[in-house]
Amino acid sequence: MRRGEVAPDNTMTALILSDWLDLLQLQHPVEIDLGLERVARVAERLELLDSYPTTLTVAGTNGKGSVVEVLSALLTGAGLSVGAYTSPHLLRFNERIRINGRLANDHEIVAAFEEIDRARGEISLTYFEVATIAALWIFREHGVDVQVLEVGLGGRLDAVNIVDADVAVVTSIGLDHTEWLGNDRAQVAVEKAGIARFGCPCVVAEWDPPASLKVCLDEIGAKPFWVGSDWAVSDSHVSLSSGQNLLLPSFSGLLPQNIGAAVEAIHQSGLIEVDQAVTGSVRTLSMTGRLSRQRRGELEVVMDVAHNVEAVAVLIDYLQTHPIAGTTTAMFGVMGDKPIHDIITACLGVFDEWNLIDLSHVDRAMTIDKLAGALRGESVARQGRFEALWPAVRAGSSDGDRVVIFGSFFSVGEALAFFNAEDAAVGGGY
């Protein structure tokens, strides 16, 4: 395939991609293996680190995907060619790699995997490391002007960090993945700061950053731009470090500080001149699985991938500021490394009943028994796989009720897949 050429998608390559993804799950002894040496060696063999487009890298506990979405939309709207890399995905692996908003097709991804497999030789790579190199390879093949990269876990030792960011963005800093990142915000901040580079801007969207973040950024020699002092944001406007005061793009389900951070990062990049025409160039910004709302018959359904305390707090704030007349039911499943008791505490008094999604087919998932134990004292109505739970939840609900599906990306992804199939079966839904 010639550079920049879009290959056709077809059933045969879809089957091959599925086989590749199954292989990637098995080829490395552990799912998470932080460190840059192995992945950098393979990237060097593919000449991906010799030169690359302007790079904006985004780290943080929550909001990374939102910042990537806004950066991509605004830069593409301004006429630049943009490669965006995010994780995890909800329905298809292809969601992780986009060029100008288009998902990379199966043929492109398989071609990248084949090149990586040839280049890696004796080096074993994790699923995420292969995905990261594949994104960089595809972006090079398309000759993009800018690549926007979302850190998977932490920052300093994440595979994305093999590329030097021209502009770094640090969103919120909270406790998640403590086994790898540390048990307090000070330690987590050091890991996030690791994506910054000497002499380069680092836009910080955390309102209450640990002191360690400033210390680390100073040691790196980065140029930090702090929300609330160097730039500011409200529900409707962003005030850039340049002094410009701009109306935010229209948005749904995203947080203003993440949108503002993206606008400030574009300003710092110098890629384009940021003005009201740029921020007004896109339609309403939203992301599937971030306070996504739809009607399923008489029910309001809210889907959110909130899977840590900070993200759940945002979801609960939305529910409390948008009350309904009927009952609010939770459908919840989460990974085993999450602070389940803190998450449940944040939800106390919000849900009339809980339904537990069985994710036992996912290796890292929290067991139903542990979930039920954490919810002792709350009303747990049902438990099971999503496709079995939903009909019962729906049958037990009335007009004006609300169902909230949240927790893991797997929980929301299974719900979306089920609803899409249901809609297709009835010829377009409700």
Buried (B, 14 or more C-beta within 10 A) or exposed (E): EEEEEEBEBEEEBBEBBEEBBEEBEEBBEEEBBBEBEBBBBBBEBBEBBEEBBBBBBBBBBBBBBBBBBBBBBBBBBBEBBBBBBBBBBBBEBBBBBBBBEEBBBBBBBBBBBEBBBEBBEEBEBBBBBBBBBBBBBBBBBBEBBBBBBBBBBBBBBBBBBBBBBBBBBBBBBBBBBBEBBBEEBBBBBBBBBBBBBEEBBBBBBBEEBBEBBBBBBEEBEBBBBBBBEBBBBEEEBBBBBEEBEBEBBEBEBBBBBBBBBBBBBBBBBEBBEBEEEBBBBBEEBBBBBBBBBBEBEEBBBBBBBBBBBBBBBBBBEBBEEEEEEBBBBBBBBBBBBBBBEBBBEBBEEBBBBBBBBBBEEBEBBBEBEBBBEBBEEBEBBBBBBBEEBBEEBBEBBEEEBBBBBBBBBBBBBBBBBBBEEBBEEEEEBE
